[in-house]
């Protein structure tokens, strides 16, 4: 069982891991403890091609200084050679006596480090802060397994399911608390996706902003999908990050391209047409529905055709949470079935 000192070190390792970039590699942190439980070194993975967290930490120590030490790592030390060598071997060669890690490596290529360490006589413990470690790499795991990012589809609607009045006005259906929540969630995404129709009609900035309108430190990459041209003076072209434009309606191809770029999570906020297209194509992994206690009526539905010709084909959802945001509700739900194959 992990000691209190090791659990504290794991929490520190998780903090370190979050410093690393999201991308094609997982965020991992490591702390090296002396036999007396003192921190000797810390490290984290700084991106593809750089030293892994364990090696980053070991590199800060003099030769032999890690002998008899304990390595606390957020993810099982890897057991494969890529751009760098196996971390399990590096720990063995450094003379580490004990390794505590939070989460098993979920990939076939890199797993097996724990077994290799045990075979070399290293004491190995798995489990402390496992839930936090899993949350940290959840999107990376999904990317490695599917080749595409985790897709969050968001929309705001009236109680009667409308996204706008018949004259097209839609600001603001929801209140300030809901809007703050949206911007906070935008900031956690790697990319924000909108369609050319929404860009032309609403001219959104697609930024993540604070209450006073200032930009949050983390900004998602703006991605625009559609065959129509975007105006040279569109607000999205002034985004802090250069937008990506995809002149296609093939959403799977767009997601595959984003996956190859290391985009782990996308936030779809492109209006009813794009939201419906993602749902219809079975590409929505998570739905965020902000519901305002207003009635609008008319024809401007928040969601259009999602491929349900009859009630027997209705898309079933599992509600993960319902939250009050001022006068509004946020419903978070996930699909319970895939009609066109698992993603």
Order of alpha helices (4+ residues) and beta strands (2+ residues): alpha-beta-beta-alpha-beta-alpha-beta-alpha-beta-alpha-beta-alpha-beta-alpha-beta-beta-alpha-beta-alpha-beta-beta-beta
